[in-house]
Amino acid sequence: MQSLFDLSGKIALITGSVAGLGKAMALALARHGATVVLNGRSDEHLQATQQEFSSMGLEAHKARFDVGDLDAAAREIRAINSQLGVIDILINNVGFRDRRPVQEFAIGDMDRMLATNLSAPFELSRLLAPAMMSKSWGRIINVSSVVASIASDGDATYVAAKGGLESLTRALAVEYGRSGVTVNAISPGFFLTDPNLQLAKDEALNKWLASRTILGRWAEPAELAGVAVFLASNSSSYVTGQTIQVDGGMSARL
């Protein structure tokens, strides 16, 4: 059974992986044998994260680019291919959120939301898929959100973008499946990432979360790791076009 989750010999690019959920998934893949490529916009943060991986005996490389800069992304991917080989696993983790009532948005604001949350995963998938298909093996994992299926006030653009990402997941699964590339999504709920640490001190929010989720608590970033390894490995070889909810049962509870 352990061999089903073995990622030895696989190269994985995880966008936005210097902190939070991206870093947790990168750590998990590396611990299962993958050579991970860390991504971020800051040389300083990338260097620090790479050193942290190295201190644990894990192989990690750096790719500095903004997911919205596709020319830079293409250059980095070519460099990775030249140095390490074909990227086998892509996790589209970077996201952007702008919480405001609908009427407060100006014309064009939606474009930025879609560029990061929807267009970037589409374009990065298109960049990497041909090489995956040439090997008849590949994994594309999109990180969505629980709000893609249950909307909240003041979050319409993010809700729409993540809903589009889950639809894109199904569409790419259809496009690439016959060539050995699976495409799935992970839909996280309330996780204790750095941006949420202050929110986690709100007693009213904690009380609401305890009643709203089946498990009655926040999630730790490491609790997303197992699903990422499953979808990245041979253990999910017959799973594609799916969105897996990792939300403590929030989306299952009325």
N, C-alpha and C positions, 0 to 999 in steps of 0.2 A: 504493500500500500504506500509506503514512503516514496517509492520511485515515481508514483503518480504525481507527486508534488515537487519532484526534483527539477530545478531550473538550471542545473549545471550546463554550461556551454551556451546559455541564452543571454542575449544582450537586451537590456530594457531601458527605455527612455521614459522618465516620469517628469512631466512638466510641473513646475512649481513645487520642487521637492526639497527645498532647504528648511522647511518647517511644516508643522501641522500634519494634515492627512497625507500630503504628498510625501513627506519625509517618512512617516510611519509605513506607508506602502513600499517605499524604496528600501527601507531597512528589512522589511519582511521578505521581499524578493531577493535581496542580497544574502540573507541568512539561509535561503533555500537554494543558493548556488549561483544566482544570476550575477552577471556583471552589470552594474547599474550605472546609468548616465544621469547625473543630477542636473537639474535645470533651474535657473533663476536669472535675475537681472543684475545682481550685485556680485562682483568678484569676491568681495570680502565674505559675504554669506556663503557663497559656494565653496570657497577655500576652507572656511571653518567647518562646514558640514562634511566635506571630503575628508578632512583630518579626523573628524569624529568617527566616520566609517572606518578609516584606516586603523584607528586605535583599537577597534573591535575586530581587526583582521578581515574586514570586508572590502572587496574591490569596488571602487567607485571612481568615476570620471566626471568631468565637468563639461557642460554645454551652456554658455551664457548667451541667452537671447530672450527677447520679449516675444511671446507667442503671437503678438499682433504684427511683428516685423518678419514677414515670411521670407524675405531675401536673406536676413541674418539666420533664420532657422534653417534654410536650405544649405547655407554655407557650413553651419555647424554639423548638420547631418552628413554632408559629404566628408567632413573631417573625421567624424565618428566612423563612417564606413571605411575610410582609408586606414584609420588607426586600429580599429577593433573588429570590423566586419559588419555584416548586415544587422540592423536592429530588428530583433524578433518580436519585441513586446513594446507597445506604445500605450502609456496611460495618460490620457488627456485630463489632467487634474486642475489646471489653472482656471480660476473663476473670478468674476467681478460682480459686485452687488451694489446697487444704488437704491436704498430704501426711501421712497418718496411717494406721496399720493400721485395718481395718474396725471391730474391737472397741473401739477408743478413741473412736469417735464417740458423742455423746449423741443422744438422740431430738430431732429438729428440726435438727441440724447439716446434714443433707442438703438441707433446704429452702433454706438460704442459698446453697448451691452451685448448686442448680437455678435459684434466682431470678436470679442474675447470668449464668450460662452458658447458660440455656435459656429461661426465662420472659422475660427482658429482650429478647433478639433477636426472640422471638415478638411481644411487644407493640409494639416499635418498628417492626417490619415491618408490623404491622396499622395503626399510625398513619400510616405513609408510603405504603403501597401504594395506597389509593384515589386519591390525587392522581396517582401514577404511571400508574395504569390509565386515568385520565381523559385522559392525553396519549398513551396506547397505547405508552409507552416507559418502562422503568425497570429498574434493576439492584439486586438485593439480594445481598450477599456476606457470608457467615458465616465467621468464622475459627474453625476447629475445631482439632484437634491429631492428631498421629500416634498418640497413645494411644487415640484413638477406635476404632481397629481392631486395635491390638496393646497389650494391657494390661501394666502394670508393678505391682510390689508397692507397697503403701502408697499407692495412688492411686485407689482404687475409685470415690470419689464424682466425681472429675474425669473419669475414664474414662467413667462412666455419663452424665454431663452432656454431654460432647462427642459421645458416641455418639448421644444424643438430638438434639443439634443437627444432626448429619448427616441423621438421619431427618426432622427438621423441615424441613431444606433441600429434601428431595425432596417433602414434603407441600405446602410453600408453592409450589414450582415447578408442581405440578399445579393448585393453586388459582388462580394468577395468570397462567399461561402464555398462555392464550387472549386475555388483555388486553394483551399486549406486554411483560410484566414477567418477566425471567428471574431465577432464584434459584439460586445456586451456593455452594459452600463451598471454602475453602482449608485444607489440613491441613499446618501447618508441623511440621518436625522440630526438631532442636537448633539454635537460633539464638543468636548472641552479643548478646542484649539485656542491659540493665543487671543484672537479677536473676541472669543466668547467668555474668557475668564472673568471679565468684569460683570457680564450678564449673569454668570453663575452665582454671583453674590446677591442677586435680587431674590428675596424670599418669596415674593408673589409669583415670579416666574418659575421658581423651583417647585412651588406648590402646584402650579398649573401643569408643569411637566410631569410631576409625579402622578397626577390624575389622568393626563392625556395619553401617556405611553403605557404599554402593558408592563414593561419592566420597571417603570416608575423612577427613572434616573437619567442623568446625562451619560453619554458614552465617552470612553477614553479613545484617543486616536488609534491606539494599537488594536482596538476592536474592529477596525476596518481591514486590518492586515490579512486576516484569514481569507476573506472573500476575494481580495486582490490576488493572493497566491493561487486560490482555486481557479479563478478565471484566466490567470496567466499560464497555468500549467496544463499538462495532459489530462489531469483529472476532470477537466471541463470540455473534453474534446468533442462532445455532442451537444454542447450548449452554445447557442448563438442567437442574437437578436433579442436578448432578454435584459430586463432591468431587475436587479436584485435589491430589495429594500433592506437597508441596515439602519433601522430607525427605532429599535426597541418596541416595535409593534404599533407605532403611532398611526401608520397608514391602514392598519387592520382593525383599529378600534373606532367604533361609532361614537 
